[in-house]
Amino acid sequence: MAAVTGHLGLAVSGALGLCLWEAGPIGRVLTYYRALSGLDAGYSYFAPAVGTPPRAEFTVVDGAGDRVADTLETRVSREADIRVGDLVEVFMHRRADDARRRRIAVSWAATMFARHPEAEAVLVDVGYRRLPTMGDIRRGAASGWRSIFRARVVRPAAATGGPR
């Protein structure tokens, strides 16, 4: 009964977002146990303020000005697409500075240039879909996109053998 009560107590502390790490060695052990058992999830899935995960979207522009939308997701396997989502999460992390974001955006654009050899520019747009409340939806509101980072990456002339 003590084990069940302790487990339930850790679930409640995880849901409340309490940090046990600073409670000494026992707190660290309990923190590891919470992480391994999934008790640190916080249960924010059911919170009304939870929105959609961030995404990276790309608009590939060729020499004629034609545009094609693309994403990093491969749809080859769920695990590969989860990895892409993790990369976008790293991009969105509060500790990521603008120089790091630019380097990641250029790397993503290189992937788009490889997929679309005719492309001359890639527009990188990282953000998330803003979801209205249920009350707003009933009044006719629609979701909208909120950009966090936008960049335009042009294919270097050296990559195409000079100007076209």
mmCIF file of the C-alpha atoms, coordinates in Angstrom:
data_MODEL
# 
_entry.id   MODEL 
# 
loop_
_atom_site.group_PDB 
_atom_site.id 
_atom_site.type_symbol 
_atom_site.label_atom_id 
_atom_site.label_alt_id 
_atom_site.label_comp_id 
_atom_site.label_asym_id 
_atom_site.label_entity_id 
_atom_site.label_seq_id 
_atom_site.pdbx_PDB_ins_code 
_atom_site.Cartn_x 
_atom_site.Cartn_y 
_atom_site.Cartn_z 
_atom_site.occupancy 
_atom_site.B_iso_or_equiv 
_atom_site.pdbx_formal_charge 
_atom_site.auth_seq_id 
_atom_site.auth_comp_id 
_atom_site.auth_asym_id 
_atom_site.auth_atom_id 
_atom_site.pdbx_PDB_model_num 
ATOM 1   C CA . MET A 1 1   ? 0.000   0.000  0.000   1.00 0.00 ? 1   MET A CA 1 
ATOM 2   C CA . ALA A 1 2   ? 2.908   2.342  0.740   1.00 0.00 ? 2   ALA A CA 1 
ATOM 3   C CA . ALA A 1 3   ? 4.325   1.795  -2.769  1.00 0.00 ? 3   ALA A CA 1 
ATOM 4   C CA . VAL A 1 4   ? 0.961   2.579  -4.378  1.00 0.00 ? 4   VAL A CA 1 
ATOM 5   C CA . THR A 1 5   ? 0.562   5.700  -2.240  1.00 0.00 ? 5   THR A CA 1 
ATOM 6   C CA . GLY A 1 6   ? 4.124   6.822  -3.078  1.00 0.00 ? 6   GLY A CA 1 
ATOM 7   C CA . HIS A 1 7   ? 3.557   6.238  -6.797  1.00 0.00 ? 7   HIS A CA 1 
ATOM 8   C CA . LEU A 1 8   ? 0.296   8.210  -6.684  1.00 0.00 ? 8   LEU A CA 1 
ATOM 9   C CA . GLY A 1 9   ? 2.026   11.000 -4.779  1.00 0.00 ? 9   GLY A CA 1 
ATOM 10  C CA . LEU A 1 10  ? 4.710   11.208 -7.470  1.00 0.00 ? 10  LEU A CA 1 
ATOM 11  C CA . ALA A 1 11  ? 2.017   11.312 -10.160 1.00 0.00 ? 11  ALA A CA 1 
ATOM 12  C CA . VAL A 1 12  ? 0.364   14.241 -8.399  1.00 0.00 ? 12  VAL A CA 1 
ATOM 13  C CA . SER A 1 13  ? 3.696   16.033 -7.957  1.00 0.00 ? 13  SER A CA 1 
ATOM 14  C CA . GLY A 1 14  ? 4.410   15.527 -11.670 1.00 0.00 ? 14  GLY A CA 1 
ATOM 15  C CA . ALA A 1 15  ? 0.990   16.863 -12.630 1.00 0.00 ? 15  ALA A CA 1 
ATOM 16  C CA . LEU A 1 16  ? 1.603   19.917 -10.457 1.00 0.00 ? 16  LEU A CA 1 
ATOM 17  C CA . GLY A 1 17  ? 5.050   20.425 -11.996 1.00 0.00 ? 17  GLY A CA 1 
ATOM 18  C CA . LEU A 1 18  ? 6.875   20.225 -8.671  1.00 0.00 ? 18  LEU A CA 1 
ATOM 19  C CA . CYS A 1 19  ? 10.655  19.972 -8.911  1.00 0.00 ? 19  CYS A CA 1 
ATOM 20  C CA . LEU A 1 20  ? 12.029  17.293 -6.614  1.00 0.00 ? 20  LEU A CA 1 
ATOM 21  C CA . TRP A 1 21  ? 15.606  17.467 -7.899  1.00 0.00 ? 21  TRP A CA 1 
ATOM 22  C CA . GLU A 1 22  ? 16.718  20.069 -5.366  1.00 0.00 ? 22  GLU A CA 1 
ATOM 23  C CA . ALA A 1 23  ? 15.503  17.981 -2.406  1.00 0.00 ? 23  ALA A CA 1 
ATOM 24  C CA . GLY A 1 24  ? 18.863  16.202 -2.186  1.00 0.00 ? 24  GLY A CA 1 
ATOM 25  C CA . PRO A 1 25  ? 19.805  12.656 -3.205  1.00 0.00 ? 25  PRO A CA 1 
ATOM 26  C CA . ILE A 1 26  ? 16.313  11.272 -2.545  1.00 0.00 ? 26  ILE A CA 1 
ATOM 27  C CA . GLY A 1 27  ? 14.824  14.024 -4.701  1.00 0.00 ? 27  GLY A CA 1 
ATOM 28  C CA . ARG A 1 28  ? 17.155  13.103 -7.565  1.00 0.00 ? 28  ARG A CA 1 
ATOM 29  C CA . VAL A 1 29  ? 16.214  9.417  -7.305  1.00 0.00 ? 29  VAL A CA 1 
ATOM 30  C CA . LEU A 1 30  ? 12.513  10.333 -7.273  1.00 0.00 ? 30  LEU A CA 1 
ATOM 31  C CA . THR A 1 31  ? 13.030  12.640 -10.268 1.00 0.00 ? 31  THR A CA 1 
ATOM 32  C CA . TYR A 1 32  ? 14.635  9.801  -12.234 1.00 0.00 ? 32  TYR A CA 1 
ATOM 33  C CA . TYR A 1 33  ? 11.826  7.432  -11.214 1.00 0.00 ? 33  TYR A CA 1 
ATOM 34  C CA . ARG A 1 34  ? 9.219   9.976  -12.315 1.00 0.00 ? 34  ARG A CA 1 
ATOM 35  C CA . ALA A 1 35  ? 10.937  10.389 -15.687 1.00 0.00 ? 35  ALA A CA 1 
ATOM 36  C CA . LEU A 1 36  ? 11.307  6.651  -16.284 1.00 0.00 ? 36  LEU A CA 1 
ATOM 37  C CA . SER A 1 37  ? 7.724   5.862  -15.305 1.00 0.00 ? 37  SER A CA 1 
ATOM 38  C CA . GLY A 1 38  ? 6.158   8.764  -17.221 1.00 0.00 ? 38  GLY A CA 1 
ATOM 39  C CA . LEU A 1 39  ? 4.936   10.493 -14.084 1.00 0.00 ? 39  LEU A CA 1 
ATOM 40  C CA . ASP A 1 40  ? 6.609   13.769 -15.048 1.00 0.00 ? 40  ASP A CA 1 
ATOM 41  C CA . ALA A 1 41  ? 4.346   14.408 -18.046 1.00 0.00 ? 41  ALA A CA 1 
ATOM 42  C CA . GLY A 1 42  ? 2.408   17.172 -16.336 1.00 0.00 ? 42  GLY A CA 1 
ATOM 43  C CA . TYR A 1 43  ? -0.827  16.123 -18.047 1.00 0.00 ? 43  TYR A CA 1 
ATOM 44  C CA . SER A 1 44  ? -0.905  19.415 -19.947 1.00 0.00 ? 44  SER A CA 1 
ATOM 45  C CA . TYR A 1 45  ? -2.570  17.658 -22.886 1.00 0.00 ? 45  TYR A CA 1 
ATOM 46  C CA . PHE A 1 46  ? -5.919  18.408 -21.298 1.00 0.00 ? 46  PHE A CA 1 
ATOM 47  C CA . ALA A 1 47  ? -5.134  22.062 -20.611 1.00 0.00 ? 47  ALA A CA 1 
ATOM 48  C CA . PRO A 1 48  ? -7.088  24.560 -22.712 1.00 0.00 ? 48  PRO A CA 1 
ATOM 49  C CA . ALA A 1 49  ? -3.963  26.615 -23.464 1.00 0.00 ? 49  ALA A CA 1 
ATOM 50  C CA . VAL A 1 50  ? -2.156  23.745 -25.207 1.00 0.00 ? 50  VAL A CA 1 
ATOM 51  C CA . GLY A 1 51  ? -1.645  24.525 -28.864 1.00 0.00 ? 51  GLY A CA 1 
ATOM 52  C CA . THR A 1 52  ? -0.244  22.730 -31.853 1.00 0.00 ? 52  THR A CA 1 
ATOM 53  C CA . PRO A 1 53  ? 3.408   21.736 -32.031 1.00 0.00 ? 53  PRO A CA 1 
ATOM 54  C CA . PRO A 1 54  ? 5.746   24.046 -33.942 1.00 0.00 ? 54  PRO A CA 1 
ATOM 55  C CA . ARG A 1 55  ? 6.435   23.253 -37.599 1.00 0.00 ? 55  ARG A CA 1 
ATOM 56  C CA . ALA A 1 56  ? 8.923   24.228 -40.242 1.00 0.00 ? 56  ALA A CA 1 
ATOM 57  C CA . GLU A 1 57  ? 7.328   24.967 -43.606 1.00 0.00 ? 57  GLU A CA 1 
ATOM 58  C CA . PHE A 1 58  ? 9.141   25.748 -46.828 1.00 0.00 ? 58  PHE A CA 1 
ATOM 59  C CA . THR A 1 59  ? 8.192   27.495 -50.034 1.00 0.00 ? 59  THR A CA 1 
ATOM 60  C CA . VAL A 1 60  ? 10.499  26.518 -52.888 1.00 0.00 ? 60  VAL A CA 1 
ATOM 61  C CA . VAL A 1 61  ? 10.749  29.113 -55.678 1.00 0.00 ? 61  VAL A CA 1 
ATOM 62  C CA . ASP A 1 62  ? 12.179  28.279 -59.109 1.00 0.00 ? 62  ASP A CA 1 
ATOM 63  C CA . GLY A 1 63  ? 13.586  30.604 -61.796 1.00 0.00 ? 63  GLY A CA 1 
ATOM 64  C CA . ALA A 1 64  ? 10.134  31.208 -63.347 1.00 0.00 ? 64  ALA A CA 1 
ATOM 65  C CA . GLY A 1 65  ? 8.725   32.288 -59.992 1.00 0.00 ? 65  GLY A CA 1 
ATOM 66  C CA . ASP A 1 66  ? 6.653   29.122 -59.543 1.00 0.00 ? 66  ASP A CA 1 
ATOM 67  C CA . ARG A 1 67  ? 6.203   28.117 -55.920 1.00 0.00 ? 67  ARG A CA 1 
ATOM 68  C CA . VAL A 1 68  ? 5.945   24.694 -54.326 1.00 0.00 ? 68  VAL A CA 1 
ATOM 69  C CA . ALA A 1 69  ? 5.232   24.042 -50.637 1.00 0.00 ? 69  ALA A CA 1 
ATOM 70  C CA . ASP A 1 70  ? 7.268   21.368 -48.883 1.00 0.00 ? 70  ASP A CA 1 
ATOM 71  C CA . THR A 1 71  ? 8.035   20.131 -45.370 1.00 0.00 ? 71  THR A CA 1 
ATOM 72  C CA . LEU A 1 72  ? 10.885  18.253 -43.757 1.00 0.00 ? 72  LEU A CA 1 
ATOM 73  C CA . GLU A 1 73  ? 8.644   15.318 -42.903 1.00 0.00 ? 73  GLU A CA 1 
ATOM 74  C CA . THR A 1 74  ? 9.428   12.301 -45.058 1.00 0.00 ? 74  THR A CA 1 
ATOM 75  C CA . ARG A 1 75  ? 6.302   10.294 -44.268 1.00 0.00 ? 75  ARG A CA 1 
ATOM 76  C CA . VAL A 1 76  ? 8.551   7.243  -44.671 1.00 0.00 ? 76  VAL A CA 1 
ATOM 77  C CA . SER A 1 77  ? 8.163   6.309  -41.019 1.00 0.00 ? 77  SER A CA 1 
ATOM 78  C CA . ARG A 1 78  ? 6.604   7.828  -37.956 1.00 0.00 ? 78  ARG A CA 1 
ATOM 79  C CA . GLU A 1 79  ? 9.938   7.662  -36.146 1.00 0.00 ? 79  GLU A CA 1 
ATOM 80  C CA . ALA A 1 80  ? 11.672  9.722  -38.857 1.00 0.00 ? 80  ALA A CA 1 
ATOM 81  C CA . ASP A 1 81  ? 8.961   12.364 -38.667 1.00 0.00 ? 81  ASP A CA 1 
ATOM 82  C CA . ILE A 1 82  ? 9.240   12.437 -34.863 1.00 0.00 ? 82  ILE A CA 1 
ATOM 83  C CA . ARG A 1 83  ? 12.960  13.160 -35.312 1.00 0.00 ? 83  ARG A CA 1 
ATOM 84  C CA . VAL A 1 84  ? 12.088  16.073 -37.589 1.00 0.00 ? 84  VAL A CA 1 
ATOM 85  C CA . GLY A 1 85  ? 9.672   17.372 -34.952 1.00 0.00 ? 85  GLY A CA 1 
ATOM 86  C CA . ASP A 1 86  ? 12.417  17.102 -32.342 1.00 0.00 ? 86  ASP A CA 1 
ATOM 87  C CA . LEU A 1 87  ? 14.709  19.169 -34.560 1.00 0.00 ? 87  LEU A CA 1 
ATOM 88  C CA . VAL A 1 88  ? 12.060  21.876 -34.868 1.00 0.00 ? 88  VAL A CA 1 
ATOM 89  C CA . GLU A 1 89  ? 11.659  21.800 -31.067 1.00 0.00 ? 89  GLU A CA 1 
ATOM 90  C CA . VAL A 1 90  ? 15.422  22.386 -30.703 1.00 0.00 ? 90  VAL A CA 1 
ATOM 91  C CA . PHE A 1 91  ? 15.079  25.303 -33.119 1.00 0.00 ? 91  PHE A CA 1 
ATOM 92  C CA . MET A 1 92  ? 12.271  26.751 -30.986 1.00 0.00 ? 92  MET A CA 1 
ATOM 93  C CA . HIS A 1 93  ? 14.067  26.264 -27.657 1.00 0.00 ? 93  HIS A CA 1 
ATOM 94  C CA . ARG A 1 94  ? 14.505  29.485 -25.719 1.00 0.00 ? 94  ARG A CA 1 
ATOM 95  C CA . ARG A 1 95  ? 18.253  28.898 -25.488 1.00 0.00 ? 95  ARG A CA 1 
ATOM 96  C CA . ALA A 1 96  ? 18.676  28.795 -29.272 1.00 0.00 ? 96  ALA A CA 1 
ATOM 97  C CA . ASP A 1 97  ? 20.103  32.106 -30.453 1.00 0.00 ? 97  ASP A CA 1 
ATOM 98  C CA . ASP A 1 98  ? 19.497  33.757 -33.824 1.00 0.00 ? 98  ASP A CA 1 
ATOM 99  C CA . ALA A 1 99  ? 22.874  32.684 -35.235 1.00 0.00 ? 99  ALA A CA 1 
ATOM 100 C CA . ARG A 1 100 ? 22.058  29.039 -34.458 1.00 0.00 ? 100 ARG A CA 1 
ATOM 101 C CA . ARG A 1 101 ? 18.573  29.419 -35.952 1.00 0.00 ? 101 ARG A CA 1 
ATOM 102 C CA . ARG A 1 102 ? 20.062  30.867 -39.148 1.00 0.00 ? 102 ARG A CA 1 
ATOM 103 C CA . ARG A 1 103 ? 22.532  27.975 -39.437 1.00 0.00 ? 103 ARG A CA 1 
ATOM 104 C CA . ILE A 1 104 ? 19.726  25.437 -38.983 1.00 0.00 ? 104 ILE A CA 1 
ATOM 105 C CA . ALA A 1 105 ? 17.539  27.279 -41.522 1.00 0.00 ? 105 ALA A CA 1 
ATOM 106 C CA . VAL A 1 106 ? 20.361  27.221 -44.094 1.00 0.00 ? 106 VAL A CA 1 
ATOM 107 C CA . SER A 1 107 ? 20.832  23.497 -43.478 1.00 0.00 ? 107 SER A CA 1 
ATOM 108 C CA . TRP A 1 108 ? 17.100  22.891 -43.978 1.00 0.00 ? 108 TRP A CA 1 
ATOM 109 C CA . ALA A 1 109 ? 17.183  24.990 -47.150 1.00 0.00 ? 109 ALA A CA 1 
ATOM 110 C CA . ALA A 1 110 ? 20.057  22.830 -48.448 1.00 0.00 ? 110 ALA A CA 1 
ATOM 111 C CA . THR A 1 111 ? 17.774  19.810 -48.004 1.00 0.00 ? 111 THR A CA 1 
ATOM 112 C CA . MET A 1 112 ? 15.084  21.570 -50.038 1.00 0.00 ? 112 MET A CA 1 
ATOM 113 C CA . PHE A 1 113 ? 17.618  22.484 -52.760 1.00 0.00 ? 113 PHE A CA 1 
ATOM 114 C CA . ALA A 1 114 ? 18.599  18.800 -52.943 1.00 0.00 ? 114 ALA A CA 1 
ATOM 115 C CA . ARG A 1 115 ? 14.943  17.768 -53.274 1.00 0.00 ? 115 ARG A CA 1 
ATOM 116 C CA . HIS A 1 116 ? 14.180  20.496 -55.813 1.00 0.00 ? 116 HIS A CA 1 
ATOM 117 C CA . PRO A 1 117 ? 17.192  20.940 -58.124 1.00 0.00 ? 117 PRO A CA 1 
ATOM 118 C CA . GLU A 1 118 ? 15.359  23.639 -60.122 1.00 0.00 ? 118 GLU A CA 1 
ATOM 119 C CA . ALA A 1 119 ? 14.911  25.822 -57.028 1.00 0.00 ? 119 ALA A CA 1 
ATOM 120 C CA . GLU A 1 120 ? 16.617  29.183 -56.837 1.00 0.00 ? 120 GLU A CA 1 
ATOM 121 C CA . ALA A 1 121 ? 15.328  30.230 -53.411 1.00 0.00 ? 121 ALA A CA 1 
ATOM 122 C CA . VAL A 1 122 ? 13.742  28.659 -50.356 1.00 0.00 ? 122 VAL A CA 1 
ATOM 123 C CA . LEU A 1 123 ? 11.508  30.568 -47.972 1.00 0.00 ? 123 LEU A CA 1 
ATOM 124 C CA . VAL A 1 124 ? 11.795  29.091 -44.464 1.00 0.00 ? 124 VAL A CA 1 
ATOM 125 C CA . ASP A 1 125 ? 8.892   29.709 -42.099 1.00 0.00 ? 125 ASP A CA 1 
ATOM 126 C CA . VAL A 1 126 ? 8.931   28.241 -38.585 1.00 0.00 ? 126 VAL A CA 1 
ATOM 127 C CA . GLY A 1 127 ? 5.921   28.734 -36.373 1.00 0.00 ? 127 GLY A CA 1 
ATOM 128 C CA . TYR A 1 128 ? 2.752   27.158 -35.139 1.00 0.00 ? 128 TYR A CA 1 
ATOM 129 C CA . ARG A 1 129 ? -0.952  27.140 -35.816 1.00 0.00 ? 129 ARG A CA 1 
ATOM 130 C CA . ARG A 1 130 ? -2.902  29.317 -33.382 1.00 0.00 ? 130 ARG A CA 1 
ATOM 131 C CA . LEU A 1 131 ? -6.064  27.551 -32.347 1.00 0.00 ? 131 LEU A CA 1 
ATOM 132 C CA . PRO A 1 132 ? -9.109  29.566 -31.277 1.00 0.00 ? 132 PRO A CA 1 
ATOM 133 C CA . THR A 1 133 ? -11.085 28.582 -28.216 1.00 0.00 ? 133 THR A CA 1 
ATOM 134 C CA . MET A 1 134 ? -14.189 26.448 -28.650 1.00 0.00 ? 134 MET A CA 1 
ATOM 135 C CA . GLY A 1 135 ? -16.333 29.534 -28.023 1.00 0.00 ? 135 GLY A CA 1 
ATOM 136 C CA . ASP A 1 136 ? -14.519 31.436 -30.769 1.00 0.00 ? 136 ASP A CA 1 
ATOM 137 C CA . ILE A 1 137 ? -14.920 28.493 -33.152 1.00 0.00 ? 137 ILE A CA 1 
ATOM 138 C CA . ARG A 1 138 ? -18.666 28.511 -32.526 1.00 0.00 ? 138 ARG A CA 1 
ATOM 139 C CA . ARG A 1 139 ? -18.623 32.202 -33.479 1.00 0.00 ? 139 ARG A CA 1 
ATOM 140 C CA . GLY A 1 140 ? -16.851 31.373 -36.758 1.00 0.00 ? 140 GLY A CA 1 
ATOM 141 C CA . ALA A 1 141 ? -13.191 31.958 -35.884 1.00 0.00 ? 141 ALA A CA 1 
ATOM 142 C CA . ALA A 1 142 ? -10.578 29.987 -37.798 1.00 0.00 ? 142 ALA A CA 1 
ATOM 143 C CA . SER A 1 143 ? -7.089  28.911 -36.879 1.00 0.00 ? 143 SER A CA 1 
ATOM 144 C CA . GLY A 1 144 ? -4.182  31.042 -38.051 1.00 0.00 ? 144 GLY A CA 1 
ATOM 145 C CA . TRP A 1 145 ? -0.440  30.707 -38.547 1.00 0.00 ? 145 TRP A CA 1 
ATOM 146 C CA . ARG A 1 146 ? 2.003   32.532 -36.263 1.00 0.00 ? 146 ARG A CA 1 
ATOM 147 C CA . SER A 1 147 ? 5.568   32.783 -37.553 1.00 0.00 ? 147 SER A CA 1 
ATOM 148 C CA . ILE A 1 148 ? 8.390   32.700 -35.046 1.00 0.00 ? 148 ILE A CA 1 
ATOM 149 C CA . PHE A 1 149 ? 11.223  32.770 -37.594 1.00 0.00 ? 149 PHE A CA 1 
ATOM 150 C CA . ARG A 1 150 ? 11.268  33.529 -41.316 1.00 0.00 ? 150 ARG A CA 1 
ATOM 151 C CA . ALA A 1 151 ? 14.158  33.557 -43.732 1.00 0.00 ? 151 ALA A CA 1 
ATOM 152 C CA . ARG A 1 152 ? 14.822  33.573 -47.465 1.00 0.00 ? 152 ARG A CA 1 
ATOM 153 C CA . VAL A 1 153 ? 17.749  31.427 -48.561 1.00 0.00 ? 153 VAL A CA 1 
ATOM 154 C CA . VAL A 1 154 ? 19.062  31.854 -52.116 1.00 0.00 ? 154 VAL A CA 1 
ATOM 155 C CA . ARG A 1 155 ? 20.975  29.081 -53.841 1.00 0.00 ? 155 ARG A CA 1 
ATOM 156 C CA . PRO A 1 156 ? 24.628  30.131 -54.041 1.00 0.00 ? 156 PRO A CA 1 
ATOM 157 C CA . ALA A 1 157 ? 25.897  30.797 -57.576 1.00 0.00 ? 157 ALA A CA 1 
ATOM 158 C CA . ALA A 1 158 ? 28.769  28.343 -56.986 1.00 0.00 ? 158 ALA A CA 1 
ATOM 159 C CA . ALA A 1 159 ? 26.235  25.539 -56.455 1.00 0.00 ? 159 ALA A CA 1 
ATOM 160 C CA . THR A 1 160 ? 24.707  26.070 -59.890 1.00 0.00 ? 160 THR A CA 1 
ATOM 161 C CA . GLY A 1 161 ? 27.912  26.655 -61.828 1.00 0.00 ? 161 GLY A CA 1 
ATOM 162 C CA . GLY A 1 162 ? 27.485  30.423 -61.978 1.00 0.00 ? 162 GLY A CA 1 
ATOM 163 C CA . PRO A 1 163 ? 24.611  32.777 -62.739 1.00 0.00 ? 163 PRO A CA 1 
ATOM 164 C CA . ARG A 1 164 ? 21.687  31.400 -64.708 1.00 0.00 ? 164 ARG A CA 1 
# 
